[in-house]
Amino acid sequence: MPRKFIQRFFPEPATLRNRRELRFLGTLLDDPFLFHLNRHSVAGACALGLFVAFIPVPGQMLIAALLAILLRVNLVLSVAMVWTTNPLTMPPIFYFCYRVGSWVMDKHPERMPFTLTLEWFWQELGVIWQPFLLGCFIVGISISALAYLMVNLLWRLSVIRAMRRRRKRRTQNKKN
């Protein structure tokens, strides 16, 4: 079952509650739904984490954690899914988002010389911010909806497969 596989990688809820960095959340971490591993909680956490991953702001992990608490989905998984966009994957993902936004707005993507400076970033952001943010929103919604559906489907298939195995084992035991 997916629950057993996922649970191997998760810390204990008591360990998270006792972390000094998370004490500001107080009793919010006492909600047992934040650590449940069921189809709804895992699918919601994957969708939430992936959506937040496509929001181009610092503090994505904090945003995902607060939204997970608010929506009562798995806290650990939603924060972990944010790392889909990490320093290695961020440039191609956000460039793709910019291209999607440009395509939707029917604008030709700007060709601009690249220099790795903060001045270049702020100057060019003024030119590309609208298609970039629109693309991030569209891709974020699409990926999170697809993730929600895929996790639900894979979870169901896993449960059906486990039920069939149990049924087969029972019939074999009856024959013996």
Buried (B, 14 or more C-beta within 10 A) or exposed (E): EBBEEBEEEBEEBEEBBEEEEBEEBEEBBEEEBBBBBEBBBBBBBBBBBBBBBBBBEEEBBEBBBBBBBEBBBBBBBBBBBBEBBEEEEEEEBBEEBBBBBBBEEEEEEEEEEEEEEEEEEEEBEEEBEEBBBBBBBBBBBBBBEEBBEEBBEBBEEBBEEEEEEEEEEEEEEEEE
